[in-house]
Amino acid sequence: MAKVATQAFIIARSGPAKDEVWLVDPHKRSTIGRQRSAHIYLNDRWCSRRHAEIWYDGTQWWIRDCGSRNGTWVNGEPLTAPRTLAPNDVIQIGESELVFARDLSALPEEKRPNISDLESDSKVIEDPETHLSVTATIPVKERQSGAIELAESAQIFGAVYRTARRLLLRLYRETDPAALAETVAQVLKKGTEADATVIVGYRDPTNQRVWARAGELAQGYSRRLAELAMEQHTGLLAKDIPGDRELAGRASVSRIGATSVVCVPVYAFSGPVALLYAYRFDRSRPLRESDLEFALTVAEDYGRALEALGRGTFQRWVGLLEQERDLDTEIIGQSPAIRRILEMVRRVAKTQSTVLIRGESGVGKELVARAIHANSVRADGPFVCLNCAALTETLLESELFGHEKGAFTGATQKKIGKFEAADGGTIFLDEIGEMKPATQAKLLRVLEGHPFERVGGGELVEVDVRVVAATNRPLEKMVEEGTFRRDLFFRLQVVEIYVPPLRERKEDVALLAEHFLRVYARQTGRDVKGFSREALEKLKNYHWPGNVRELKNVVERAVVLGQGDMVLPEDIILTNIPLGGDEPEKGPGGYRPTSLEEVEKKHIEATLAYTKWNKTRAAAILGIERSTLDRKIHKYGLKRV
């Protein structure tokens, strides 16, 4: 292509794009910015998404600042109004210095751009919704790291921008930082059609906390994605997390359960302040490049909205949040009992102490253990669970400590145990009261910091593991009877957290029921809007011998078998298993002392009768493994009638 007098070039003299050269089109306005639709794209953390623009008026070249956060300088002077550009003028944006040139003949041959390539790096795309033509920059190369594609891969459609502008008008109506964060979470969810979104405050890699979330499954965020986004100073799109070797193996990613995610940093007050996450859980419908671009737009406007509130208002709000620090947890409830548990979790998580969680079966002891792990310094390490009641003594020891090849019949190869798998993280030992004395002795040595040997081996293995245990058994009575070691009991009971049964926190029943309703409605594809008033009353008036696990199963059954868009009383099928063996009498003197074992026996017996002794279905209703059900049937001597 022959050169014309009106052509011009921008040359990056320093900064992230150093030595890159762009041809500036005299027939349109060319933007400089951190969004991929910008003709002159700068991956500079101090550069706004639409930072400045350059144009030719038929006689002269002009430049103006587009209301950027950190300003534009030309030849060392701040750009406060449009001004003309002359050859060799230096434009400074953040860490980047750009030179305006009219002729590249002075450049070395290897630095000269291919003019035809420069002219063809943009493409006109027709928006299929409105048939408006929008010019969008299409990158020649894409940088990838596993499933992560950086913002360079984005193709922008006009509909995305119109949606963004319409939704983001809501941001500037907010005058409260908390309400603003909630609005951003909702806007991001609606604009990307994500299943869940999370806004995470960011001070440094070790100081992050959830500000707001939208979507029922938005229960966490990935620290690894935050690291990558901050390293690159740009947004990230992971289209296929299960297929990515690095991300799929990350505990903070896999714990969320998302199949695709967008992660975008938010800059305000001359630095990073937050991260935006958008998740989808359907692998067949991943987030796309346009979703990434929308999230970048939201992040840009969110940063401006925060600055509009003022640094003082923002800092006071963050300070209050730090005092009330939310927990990264899936525990649902507002009762005083739940608040006490969350406060205990908050205090215990900061320590390395062993924790014993006590409570009836089905109250959510594992969720408390997960909350302790997720809010500790071990959060990025593994969280390994083991049900001590589901295995025989020999198999339990092998599961805990591993075994060598040939250690016993069937040991065809070496296997590492749960303690080795949990190295650097947390191991959760459920139903620890079922552990036999010989295994208890070996566990005690590990808790005291001693190395252990795999079954059938002589090599000493050392691990760094925090132990959280749980039981519904009366350990004190077992110590008296000699079935549980006294020294192990005291070693486990460094910190004890008691989780009360659901009947003692009835105010949480409606919250939990609504939560499970949304989860199962999404999983089954049913459009169920909620519970009728009578149905909620029925749930609240029940005594819940199976606790939260039973409530979860009741709601699932109601969603699966119900036919309307509301859950009605007739959709709620309760087992009516009494706590004390008989239907509880009302009024004074109605209580009949009964052991937990008797209640469990009757509940299992009734569940087996309800399923006509279909053990697989009964185990699913009870929320236990089939092997555990078989053991309990044998223990209680239950027979099919």
C-alpha positions as CSV (number, residue, x, y, z in Angstrom):
1,M,0.0,0.0,0.0
2,A,1.4,3.4,-0.9
3,K,2.0,5.9,1.8
4,V,-0.2,8.9,2.0
5,A,0.4,12.3,3.6
6,T,-2.2,11.8,6.3
7,Q,-0.9,8.5,7.7
8,A,0.5,8.5,11.3
9,F,2.0,6.0,13.7
10,I,2.2,5.4,17.5
11,I,5.4,3.8,18.7
12,A,5.7,2.4,22.2
13,R,9.0,3.6,23.6
14,S,8.6,2.0,27.0
15,G,6.1,0.1,29.1
16,P,4.4,-3.3,28.7
17,A,4.0,-2.8,24.9
18,K,7.5,-1.5,24.3
19,D,8.6,-1.5,20.6
20,E,5.1,-2.1,19.3
21,V,3.9,0.1,16.4
22,W,0.4,1.0,15.5
23,L,-0.9,2.6,12.3
24,V,-3.5,5.3,13.1
25,D,-6.4,5.5,10.7
26,P,-7.1,9.1,9.6
27,H,-10.7,8.2,8.7
28,K,-11.8,7.3,12.3
29,R,-11.1,8.1,15.9
30,S,-8.6,5.7,17.4
31,T,-8.8,4.9,21.1
32,I,-6.0,4.2,23.5
33,G,-6.9,2.0,26.4
34,R,-6.8,-1.3,28.3
35,Q,-9.9,-2.7,26.6
36,R,-9.3,-5.0,23.7
37,S,-11.6,-3.0,21.4
38,A,-9.1,-0.1,21.7
39,H,-7.1,0.3,18.5
40,I,-4.0,1.0,20.6
41,Y,-4.2,-1.6,23.3
42,L,-2.0,-1.0,26.4
43,N,-1.9,-3.8,29.0
44,D,-0.8,-1.2,31.6
45,R,-2.4,-1.3,35.0
46,W,-2.5,2.5,35.3
47,C,-4.3,2.8,31.9
48,S,-8.1,3.1,31.8
49,R,-10.1,0.8,29.5
50,R,-10.9,3.9,27.4
51,H,-8.1,6.2,28.3
52,A,-7.6,8.6,25.4
53,E,-8.4,9.0,21.7
54,I,-6.6,10.3,18.6
55,W,-8.2,11.6,15.4
56,Y,-7.4,13.6,12.2
57,D,-9.7,16.6,11.4
58,G,-8.5,16.9,7.7
59,T,-5.7,19.3,8.6
60,Q,-4.2,18.3,11.9
61,W,-3.9,15.3,14.3
62,W,-5.5,15.7,17.7
63,I,-5.5,13.9,21.1
64,R,-7.8,14.2,24.1
65,D,-8.1,12.4,27.5
66,C,-11.4,10.4,27.9
67,G,-11.8,11.0,31.6
68,S,-9.2,8.5,32.6
69,R,-8.4,7.8,36.2
70,N,-4.7,8.6,36.1
71,G,-4.5,11.2,33.4
72,T,-2.6,11.6,30.1
73,W,0.5,13.7,29.6
74,V,2.0,15.1,26.3
75,N,5.6,16.2,26.4
76,G,5.4,16.2,30.2
77,E,2.3,18.4,30.5
78,P,-1.0,17.1,31.7
79,L,-3.7,16.9,29.0
80,T,-6.6,19.0,30.3
81,A,-8.2,19.8,26.9
82,P,-7.9,18.5,23.3
83,R,-4.5,19.5,21.7
84,T,-2.8,18.9,18.4
85,L,0.0,16.4,17.9
86,A,3.2,17.1,16.1
87,P,5.8,14.5,15.0
88,N,8.0,13.1,17.9
89,D,5.5,14.3,20.6
90,V,5.7,11.9,23.6
91,I,2.4,10.7,25.1
92,Q,2.7,9.3,28.6
93,I,0.1,7.0,30.0
94,G,0.9,5.2,33.2
95,E,4.1,3.2,32.7
96,S,3.9,3.6,28.9
97,E,5.6,6.3,26.7
98,L,4.2,6.5,23.2
99,V,5.8,8.5,20.4
100,F,3.6,10.1,17.7
101,A,5.3,9.8,14.2
102,R,4.3,10.7,10.7
103,D,7.1,8.8,8.9
104,L,8.7,5.4,9.8
105,S,11.7,5.7,7.5
106,A,13.9,6.7,10.4
107,L,13.2,3.4,12.1
108,P,15.5,0.4,11.7
109,E,14.2,-2.0,9.1
110,E,13.4,-4.7,11.7
111,K,11.3,-2.2,13.6
112,R,9.1,-1.2,10.7
113,P,5.6,-2.6,10.8
114,N,3.9,-4.4,7.9
115,I,1.4,-1.7,6.8
116,S,-1.1,-4.3,5.3
117,D,-1.0,-6.2,8.6
118,L,-1.7,-3.1,10.6
119,E,-4.6,-2.1,8.5
120,S,-6.2,-5.6,8.6
121,D,-6.2,-6.1,12.4
122,S,-9.7,-4.7,12.8
123,K,-12.9,-6.1,11.5
124,V,-16.4,-4.9,11.1
125,I,-18.9,-7.1,12.9
126,E,-22.6,-6.8,12.4
127,D,-24.7,-7.1,15.6
128,P,-27.3,-9.8,14.7
129,E,-29.8,-8.3,17.2
130,T,-29.9,-4.7,15.8
131,H,-27.8,-5.1,12.5
132,L,-25.7,-2.2,13.6
133,S,-22.1,-2.5,12.4
134,V,-19.5,-2.2,15.1
135,T,-15.7,-2.1,14.6
136,A,-13.9,-4.5,16.9
137,T,-10.2,-5.2,17.1
138,I,-9.4,-8.8,16.4
139,P,-6.0,-9.9,17.9
140,V,-3.7,-11.7,15.5
141,K,-2.2,-13.9,18.4
142,E,-3.8,-15.4,21.5
143,R,-1.8,-16.1,24.6
144,Q,-3.0,-19.1,26.6
145,S,-2.0,-20.8,29.8
146,G,-4.0,-24.1,30.1
147,A,-7.7,-23.2,30.0
148,I,-7.0,-19.5,30.7
149,E,-7.3,-17.1,27.9
150,L,-6.2,-13.5,28.5
151,A,-8.3,-10.6,27.4
152,E,-6.5,-10.5,24.0
153,S,-8.9,-13.2,22.8
154,A,-12.0,-11.0,23.2
155,Q,-14.2,-10.0,20.3
156,I,-16.6,-7.2,21.2
157,F,-20.1,-7.0,20.0
158,G,-22.2,-3.8,20.1
159,A,-25.0,-5.5,22.1
160,V,-22.5,-6.1,24.9
161,Y,-21.7,-2.5,25.2
162,R,-25.3,-1.4,25.1
163,T,-26.2,-3.8,27.8
164,A,-23.3,-2.7,29.9
165,R,-24.1,1.0,29.6
166,R,-27.8,0.3,30.5
167,L,-26.9,-1.8,33.6
168,L,-24.0,0.3,34.8
169,L,-26.2,3.4,35.1
170,R,-27.4,1.8,38.4
171,L,-23.9,2.0,39.8
172,Y,-23.8,5.8,39.9
173,R,-27.1,5.9,41.8
174,E,-25.6,4.2,44.8
175,T,-24.1,6.3,47.7
176,D,-23.3,3.5,50.0
177,P,-20.3,1.2,49.4
178,A,-22.1,-1.9,50.6
179,A,-25.1,-1.3,48.4
180,L,-22.7,-0.5,45.5
181,A,-20.9,-3.9,45.9
182,E,-24.3,-5.7,45.9
183,T,-25.3,-3.8,42.8
184,V,-22.1,-4.7,41.0
185,A,-22.6,-8.4,41.9
186,Q,-26.1,-8.3,40.5
187,V,-25.1,-6.3,37.4
188,L,-22.3,-8.7,36.6
189,K,-24.5,-11.8,37.1
190,K,-27.2,-10.3,34.8
191,G,-24.8,-9.1,32.1
192,T,-22.9,-12.4,31.9
193,E,-25.8,-14.7,32.6
194,A,-23.5,-16.3,35.2
195,D,-24.8,-18.8,37.7
196,A,-23.0,-16.9,40.5
197,T,-20.8,-13.9,41.0
198,V,-18.6,-12.8,43.8
199,I,-17.0,-9.4,44.6
200,V,-13.8,-9.9,46.7
201,G,-11.9,-7.0,48.3
202,Y,-8.2,-7.2,47.7
203,R,-5.5,-5.5,49.7
204,D,-2.6,-8.0,49.1
205,P,-2.4,-11.7,48.3
206,T,-2.9,-12.6,51.9
207,N,-5.7,-10.1,52.7
208,Q,-8.8,-10.9,50.6
209,R,-12.4,-11.0,51.7
210,V,-15.9,-11.3,50.2
211,W,-17.7,-8.0,49.8
212,A,-20.8,-9.2,48.0
213,R,-22.2,-12.2,46.1
214,A,-25.1,-13.0,43.8
215,G,-26.3,-16.5,43.0
216,E,-27.0,-19.4,45.3
217,L,-23.7,-21.3,44.7
218,A,-21.4,-18.3,45.1
219,Q,-19.8,-19.6,48.2
220,G,-16.1,-18.9,47.5
221,Y,-13.4,-17.6,45.2
222,S,-10.1,-18.8,43.8
223,R,-6.9,-17.3,45.3
224,R,-4.9,-18.8,42.4
225,L,-7.0,-16.9,39.8
226,A,-6.5,-13.8,41.8
227,E,-2.8,-14.3,41.7
228,L,-2.8,-14.7,37.9
229,A,-5.1,-11.7,37.4
230,M,-2.9,-9.5,39.5
231,E,0.3,-10.7,37.8
232,Q,-1.1,-10.0,34.4
233,H,-3.0,-6.8,35.4
234,T,-5.9,-7.9,33.3
235,G,-9.0,-10.1,33.2
236,L,-8.8,-13.9,32.9
237,L,-11.2,-16.3,31.3
238,A,-11.1,-20.0,32.2
239,K,-13.4,-21.8,29.8
240,D,-12.9,-25.4,30.9
241,I,-11.7,-25.7,34.5
242,P,-12.2,-29.5,34.8
243,G,-10.0,-29.9,31.7
244,D,-7.2,-27.7,32.9
245,R,-4.4,-29.6,34.7
246,E,-3.4,-26.7,36.9
247,L,-6.7,-25.2,37.9
248,A,-8.6,-28.5,38.4
249,G,-6.0,-29.5,40.9
250,R,-6.3,-26.3,42.9
251,A,-8.3,-26.8,46.1
252,S,-9.6,-23.2,46.1
253,V,-10.9,-23.7,42.5
254,S,-12.2,-27.2,42.8
255,R,-14.0,-26.4,46.1
256,I,-16.3,-24.0,44.2
257,G,-17.3,-26.6,41.6
258,A,-17.4,-24.2,38.6
259,T,-16.7,-25.3,35.1
260,S,-15.9,-21.9,33.7
261,V,-14.9,-18.6,35.4
262,V,-14.1,-15.0,34.6
263,C,-11.8,-13.1,37.0
264,V,-11.2,-9.4,36.6
265,P,-9.3,-6.9,38.9
266,V,-10.8,-3.6,39.9
267,Y,-8.5,-0.5,40.1
268,A,-9.3,2.6,42.1
269,F,-7.4,5.2,44.1
270,S,-4.2,4.4,42.1
271,G,-4.2,0.7,42.9
272,P,-6.0,-2.6,43.0
273,V,-9.0,-2.7,45.4
274,A,-11.1,-5.8,44.4
275,L,-11.6,-8.7,42.1
276,L,-14.8,-9.7,40.2
277,Y,-15.6,-13.4,39.7
278,A,-18.4,-14.8,37.5
279,Y,-19.0,-18.6,37.5
280,R,-20.9,-21.1,35.4
281,F,-21.5,-24.6,36.5
282,D,-22.7,-26.1,33.2
283,R,-19.7,-27.4,31.2
284,S,-21.8,-27.4,28.0
285,R,-22.4,-23.6,28.3
286,P,-19.1,-22.0,29.3
287,L,-18.5,-18.3,29.8
288,R,-17.3,-16.6,26.6
289,E,-14.9,-13.8,25.5
290,S,-17.8,-11.3,25.4
291,D,-18.5,-12.1,29.1
292,L,-14.9,-11.3,29.9
293,E,-15.2,-8.0,28.1
294,F,-18.4,-7.2,29.9
295,A,-16.7,-8.0,33.3
296,L,-13.9,-5.7,32.3
297,T,-16.4,-2.9,31.6
298,V,-18.1,-3.4,35.0
299,A,-14.7,-3.4,36.7
300,E,-13.8,-0.1,35.1
301,D,-17.1,1.6,36.0
302,Y,-17.0,0.1,39.5
303,G,-13.6,1.7,40.1
304,R,-14.9,5.0,39.0
305,A,-18.0,4.7,41.1
306,L,-15.8,4.0,44.2
307,E,-13.7,7.0,43.5
308,A,-16.8,9.1,43.1
309,L,-17.8,8.0,46.7
310,G,-14.5,9.3,47.9
311,R,-11.4,7.6,49.5
312,G,-12.5,8.4,53.0
313,T,-15.9,6.8,52.7
314,F,-14.4,3.8,51.0
315,Q,-11.7,3.3,53.7
316,R,-14.1,3.7,56.5
317,W,-16.3,1.0,55.0
318,V,-13.4,-1.4,54.4
319,G,-12.3,-0.8,58.0
320,L,-15.7,-1.7,59.3
321,L,-15.8,-4.9,57.2
322,E,-12.4,-5.9,58.6
323,Q,-13.7,-5.6,62.1
324,E,-16.8,-7.7,61.2
325,R,-14.8,-10.0,58.9
326,D,-17.1,-12.3,57.0
327,L,-16.2,-16.0,56.8
328,D,-15.8,-18.0,53.7
329,T,-18.3,-20.6,54.6
330,E,-21.3,-22.5,53.3
331,I,-23.0,-22.5,56.7
332,I,-26.5,-21.1,56.4
333,G,-28.5,-19.7,59.4
334,Q,-29.2,-16.6,61.4
335,S,-30.0,-18.1,64.8
336,P,-28.0,-17.2,67.9
337,A,-26.6,-20.7,67.9
338,I,-25.2,-20.4,64.3
339,R,-23.8,-16.9,65.1
340,R,-21.9,-18.5,68.1
341,I,-20.6,-21.3,65.8
342,L,-19.4,-18.8,63.2
343,E,-17.6,-16.7,65.9
344,M,-15.9,-19.9,67.2
345,V,-14.9,-20.7,63.6
346,R,-13.5,-17.2,63.1
347,R,-11.3,-17.5,66.2
348,V,-10.2,-21.1,65.8
349,A,-9.4,-20.8,62.1
350,K,-6.5,-18.5,62.8
351,T,-4.8,-21.2,65.0
352,Q,-3.3,-24.6,64.3
353,S,-5.2,-26.2,67.2
354,T,-7.0,-29.6,66.9
355,V,-10.7,-29.2,66.9
356,L,-13.5,-31.6,68.1
357,I,-16.9,-30.9,66.6
358,R,-19.8,-32.5,68.4
359,G,-23.5,-32.9,67.6
360,E,-26.2,-35.2,66.4
361,S,-26.0,-36.9,63.0
362,G,-27.0,-34.6,60.2
363,V,-26.5,-31.3,61.9
364,G,-23.6,-30.2,59.5
365,K,-20.4,-31.0,61.4
366,E,-18.5,-31.4,58.1
367,L,-19.6,-27.9,57.0
368,V,-18.1,-26.5,60.2
369,A,-14.9,-28.4,59.5
370,R,-14.7,-27.0,56.0
371,A,-15.3,-23.5,57.2
372,I,-12.4,-23.8,59.6
373,H,-10.2,-25.0,56.8
374,A,-11.3,-22.4,54.3
375,N,-10.6,-19.5,56.6
376,S,-7.2,-20.8,57.8
377,V,-3.7,-20.3,56.4
378,R,-4.1,-23.8,55.0
379,A,-7.0,-22.8,52.8
380,D,-5.1,-23.4,49.6
381,G,-4.0,-26.9,50.8
382,P,-6.0,-30.1,50.6
383,F,-9.1,-30.8,52.7
384,V,-9.4,-34.6,53.1
385,C,-12.4,-36.3,54.7
386,L,-12.6,-39.8,56.1
387,N,-15.6,-41.5,57.8
388,C,-14.1,-43.7,60.5
389,A,-17.3,-45.7,60.8
390,A,-17.4,-46.9,57.2
391,L,-14.3,-49.2,57.4
392,T,-13.1,-52.1,59.3
393,E,-10.1,-51.6,61.6
394,T,-7.6,-53.0,59.2
395,L,-8.9,-51.0,56.2
396,L,-9.2,-47.8,58.4
397,E,-5.5,-48.0,59.4
398,S,-4.6,-48.5,55.7
399,E,-6.8,-45.5,54.7
400,L,-5.3,-43.3,57.3
401,F,-1.6,-44.1,57.0
402,G,-1.3,-45.9,53.7
403,H,0.3,-49.3,52.9
404,E,3.2,-50.8,51.1
405,K,2.8,-53.3,48.2
406,G,2.2,-56.8,49.6
407,A,1.3,-55.6,53.1
408,F,-1.8,-57.7,53.0
409,T,-3.9,-59.7,50.6
410,G,-5.1,-57.4,47.8
411,A,-2.3,-54.8,48.4
412,T,-1.0,-55.0,44.9
413,Q,0.8,-51.6,45.0
414,K,1.9,-48.9,47.4
415,K,-0.8,-46.5,48.5
416,I,-0.4,-43.2,50.3
417,G,-2.9,-42.7,53.2
418,K,-5.2,-39.8,54.0
419,F,-2.6,-38.1,56.2
420,E,-0.1,-38.0,53.4
421,A,-2.8,-36.8,51.0
422,A,-3.7,-34.0,53.4
423,D,0.0,-32.8,53.9
424,G,-0.1,-29.0,54.1
425,G,-3.9,-29.0,54.7
426,T,-6.6,-30.3,56.9
427,I,-7.9,-33.9,57.6
428,F,-11.4,-34.3,58.8
429,L,-12.0,-37.5,60.8
430,D,-15.8,-38.0,61.0
431,E,-17.4,-40.4,63.5
432,I,-14.1,-40.8,65.3
433,G,-15.8,-42.5,68.2
434,E,-16.0,-45.6,66.0
435,M,-12.2,-45.9,65.8
436,K,-10.8,-49.0,67.5
437,P,-8.2,-48.7,70.3
438,A,-5.2,-50.0,68.3
439,T,-5.8,-47.3,65.6
440,Q,-6.4,-44.7,68.3
441,A,-2.9,-45.3,69.6
442,K,-1.3,-44.7,66.2
443,L,-3.4,-41.6,65.6
444,L,-2.3,-40.2,69.0
445,R,1.3,-40.4,68.0
446,V,0.7,-38.5,64.8
447,L,-1.2,-35.8,66.7
448,E,1.8,-35.4,69.0
449,G,4.0,-34.8,66.0
450,H,5.7,-38.1,65.6
451,P,6.2,-39.7,62.1
452,F,4.4,-42.8,61.2
453,E,4.9,-45.9,59.1
454,R,2.7,-47.2,56.3
455,V,1.1,-50.6,57.0
456,G,3.7,-53.2,56.1
457,G,6.5,-50.7,55.7
458,G,9.5,-49.4,57.7
459,E,10.0,-46.0,56.2
460,L,9.1,-43.1,58.5
461,V,6.6,-40.6,57.0
462,E,6.4,-37.0,58.4
463,V,3.4,-34.8,57.5
464,D,2.2,-31.3,58.4
465,V,-1.6,-31.7,58.9
466,R,-4.2,-30.1,61.0
467,V,-6.8,-32.5,62.5
468,V,-10.4,-31.7,62.9
469,A,-12.5,-34.6,64.3
470,A,-16.3,-35.1,64.7
471,T,-18.5,-37.4,66.7
472,N,-22.1,-37.9,67.8
473,R,-21.0,-40.4,70.5
474,P,-20.6,-39.7,74.2
475,L,-16.8,-39.9,74.3
476,E,-16.7,-39.2,78.1
477,K,-18.8,-42.3,78.7
478,M,-16.6,-44.3,76.3
479,V,-13.5,-43.2,78.2
480,E,-15.1,-44.5,81.4
481,E,-16.0,-47.8,79.7
482,G,-12.4,-48.1,78.3
483,T,-13.5,-48.1,74.6
484,F,-11.9,-44.7,73.9
485,R,-8.4,-43.7,75.0
486,R,-8.3,-41.0,77.7
487,D,-5.1,-39.4,76.4
488,L,-6.5,-39.3,72.8
489,F,-9.7,-37.7,74.1
490,F,-7.9,-34.9,75.8
491,R,-5.6,-34.4,72.7
492,L,-8.6,-34.1,70.5
493,Q,-10.6,-31.8,72.8
494,V,-8.2,-28.8,72.5
495,V,-11.1,-26.8,71.1
496,E,-14.7,-28.1,71.1
497,I,-17.5,-26.8,69.0
498,Y,-21.0,-28.0,69.6
499,V,-23.5,-27.9,66.7
500,P,-27.1,-27.9,68.1
501,P,-29.8,-30.0,66.4
502,L,-32.2,-28.3,64.0
503,R,-35.1,-28.5,66.5
504,E,-33.2,-26.1,68.8
505,R,-32.8,-23.5,66.0
506,K,-36.2,-23.5,64.3
507,E,-35.6,-20.0,63.0
508,D,-33.1,-21.5,60.5
509,V,-35.5,-24.0,59.0
510,A,-37.0,-21.6,56.4
511,L,-33.6,-20.3,55.3
512,L,-32.3,-23.8,54.8
513,A,-35.4,-25.0,53.1
514,E,-35.3,-22.0,50.6
515,H,-31.6,-22.7,50.0
516,F,-32.1,-26.4,49.2
517,L,-35.2,-25.5,47.1
518,R,-33.1,-23.3,44.8
519,V,-30.3,-25.8,44.5
520,Y,-32.6,-28.7,43.5
521,A,-34.8,-26.6,41.3
522,R,-31.7,-25.6,39.3
523,Q,-30.4,-29.2,39.2
524,T,-33.8,-30.6,38.0
525,G,-34.6,-27.8,35.7
526,R,-38.0,-27.2,37.5
527,D,-39.4,-23.7,37.8
528,V,-40.3,-23.8,41.5
529,K,-40.8,-20.3,43.0
530,G,-41.0,-21.2,46.7
531,F,-43.0,-22.7,49.5
532,S,-46.6,-21.9,50.4
533,R,-47.2,-20.4,53.8
534,E,-48.8,-23.7,55.0
535,A,-45.9,-25.7,53.7
536,L,-43.4,-23.5,55.6
537,E,-45.5,-23.9,58.7
538,K,-45.4,-27.7,58.3
539,L,-41.6,-27.6,58.0
540,K,-41.2,-25.4,61.1
541,N,-43.5,-27.5,63.3
542,Y,-41.7,-30.8,62.6
543,H,-39.1,-32.0,65.2
544,W,-36.4,-33.0,62.6
545,P,-34.8,-36.1,64.2
546,G,-32.6,-36.3,61.1
547,N,-31.6,-32.6,61.3
548,V,-30.4,-30.7,58.3
549,R,-29.7,-33.8,56.3
550,E,-33.3,-34.9,56.7
551,L,-34.6,-31.4,55.7
552,K,-32.4,-31.5,52.6
553,N,-33.8,-34.9,51.6
554,V,-37.4,-33.7,52.3
555,V,-37.0,-30.6,50.1
556,E,-35.3,-32.7,47.3
557,R,-38.2,-35.1,47.3
558,A,-40.7,-32.2,47.2
559,V,-39.0,-30.7,44.2
560,V,-38.7,-33.9,42.3
561,L,-42.3,-35.2,43.0
562,G,-44.1,-31.8,43.1
563,Q,-46.1,-30.7,40.1
564,G,-46.9,-27.0,40.6
565,D,-44.7,-23.9,40.8
566,M,-45.0,-23.7,44.6
567,V,-44.3,-26.4,47.1
568,L,-47.5,-27.3,48.9
569,P,-48.0,-29.1,52.2
570,E,-49.0,-32.3,50.4
571,D,-45.6,-32.3,48.6
572,I,-43.8,-32.5,52.0
573,I,-43.5,-36.1,53.1
574,L,-42.3,-36.4,56.7
575,T,-41.3,-39.7,58.4
576,N,-42.9,-38.7,61.7
577,I,-40.2,-40.6,63.6
578,P,-40.5,-39.4,67.3
579,L,-37.4,-38.3,69.2
580,G,-38.2,-40.5,72.2
581,G,-39.6,-43.7,70.5
582,D,-43.2,-42.6,70.8
583,E,-45.0,-39.5,69.5
584,P,-43.9,-36.7,71.9
585,E,-46.6,-35.8,74.3
586,K,-47.5,-32.2,74.6
587,G,-47.4,-30.3,77.9
588,P,-45.5,-30.9,81.1
589,G,-44.2,-34.4,81.7
590,G,-44.4,-35.4,78.0
591,Y,-40.7,-36.1,77.6
592,R,-39.4,-39.7,77.8
593,P,-35.7,-40.1,78.2
594,T,-34.3,-42.1,75.3
595,S,-30.8,-42.6,74.1
596,L,-29.6,-41.4,70.7
597,E,-28.9,-45.0,69.7
598,E,-32.6,-45.9,70.3
599,V,-33.7,-42.9,68.2
600,E,-31.3,-43.8,65.4
601,K,-32.4,-47.5,65.4
602,K,-36.1,-46.6,65.1
603,H,-35.3,-44.0,62.4
604,I,-33.3,-46.5,60.3
605,E,-36.0,-49.1,60.8
606,A,-38.7,-46.7,59.6
607,T,-36.7,-45.6,56.6
608,L,-36.1,-49.2,55.5
609,A,-39.8,-49.9,55.9
610,Y,-40.6,-46.8,53.8
611,T,-38.2,-47.9,51.0
612,K,-39.4,-51.5,51.3
613,W,-35.8,-52.4,52.3
614,N,-34.2,-50.9,49.3
615,K,-30.9,-50.3,51.0
616,T,-29.4,-48.1,48.3
617,R,-32.4,-45.7,48.5
618,A,-32.5,-45.9,52.3
619,A,-28.9,-44.9,52.5
620,A,-29.5,-42.0,50.2
621,I,-32.4,-40.8,52.3
622,L,-30.3,-41.2,55.5
623,G,-27.3,-39.5,53.9
624,I,-24.9,-42.3,54.7
625,E,-22.9,-44.8,52.7
626,R,-24.4,-48.2,51.9
627,S,-21.7,-49.9,53.9
628,T,-22.5,-47.8,56.9
629,L,-26.1,-48.7,56.7
630,D,-25.2,-52.4,56.5
631,R,-23.1,-52.0,59.6
632,K,-25.9,-50.3,61.5
633,I,-28.5,-52.9,60.4
634,H,-26.1,-55.6,61.8
635,K,-25.4,-53.5,65.0
636,Y,-29.1,-53.1,65.8
637,G,-30.1,-56.6,64.6
638,L,-32.8,-55.2,62.2
639,K,-34.7,-57.8,60.2
640,R,-36.9,-57.5,57.2
641,V,-40.5,-58.4,58.2
